[in-house]
């Protein structure tokens, strides 16, 4: 009897194996389809299964496909010129709110020097006024908007108008901030979601200082979170934007390779800083006498920017050390110079870090390690030509994401900021819906 059952058992086994193979193939097909449709994918080709646990944080690369996202629909308030281009000295005709930007010669210029590093407000506003934006579109019906842009040049207002004039009790900066609060809180668009879908640029660490808490429900565009309490600004709702770099942008084809960068480590800037910036003073005494290190005090005056441009472009590594705040323009100067940034700032937040892996083109050092004698030099001298060149190549490819300008170029800093806002809008919607759970029937 057992011999008669053998073919039947064998056939059952074959059927079970066939079903298992078919089911596995279907799962694989579904997984491939999902990967082809997703916008954020993980590249695991650079590590084997045996080393995955040890290397996943270092080697996972997030690739960002912008083409799969629609344009961000932005409603921009027509604030009076005194909030934006009027701060640049621009005066239009009667009832004219915006300058004519069709002629480049008629566009008001933003002040240079240190003012320009916080000029993000200016570039975003120009982009919305143009018809050539790559990632956003201005809508004139507020019901169609994804976000509401508040065109207040808050950094410029702080830099130029934070001191009281004459017998005035308040500075112009404070007056404008208070007027802005009154305007926004009176708008039905603000009241609908308590401003959570509003975008306010406050890139200078001291901008919007008097009223930031009153407008804290909005989405801020910031340089970092160093001078904000978590209930006012946090990485969940706000966007970190790069500084506008000061040094000259290096042409990728003219960027010096490893052998021709004769300085190992470069730093030039203010050395005596407060709080976490005290590490600058410690590093100065540790590194100042090393022959292949440039570590000195520097300012934007006396041709300082040109000297820094040449020095960074001829250096392998550029230090970005915490100062009065966790971030500084020095990181973006280094990126523009294709000088591998060494970030010594434990509390720093970085622009677009959800789509850019900074460990591919930067070196991160804890302040506690950096202050140990010999640690920085031993670490950087241990980076060989091949490792450095890999980061250098990556720097040249990502540098475009940190460039501001008008008209915008696809993938530049302006477009990256709008994209970051676009990605944040989902958390806005989720929070709005959560807050509306009991709102509709609260009158019962």
Secondary structure, 3 states (H helix, E strand, C coil): CHHHHHHHHHHHHHHHHHHHHHHHHHHHHHHHHHHHHCCEEEECCCCCHHHHHHHHHHHCEEEECHHHCCCEEEEECCCCHHHCHHHHCCCCCCCCCCCCCCCHHHCCCCCCHHHHHHCHHHHHHHHHHCCCCCCEEECCCHHHCCEEEECCCHHHHHHHHCCCCCCCCCCHHHHHHHHHHHHHHCCHHHHHHCCCCEEEECCCCCCCCCCCCCCCCCEEEECCCCCCCCCCCCCCCCEECCCCCCCCCCCHHHCCCHHHCCEEEEEECCCCCCHHHHHHHHHHHHHCCCCCEEEECCCCCCCHHHHHHHHHHCEEEEEEECCCCCCCCHHHHHHHCCCEEEEECCCCCCCCCCCCCHHHCEEECCHHHHCCCCHHHHHHHCCCHHHHHHHHHHHHHHHHHHCCCCCCCCCCHHHHHHHHHHHHHHHHHHHHHHHCCCCCCCCC
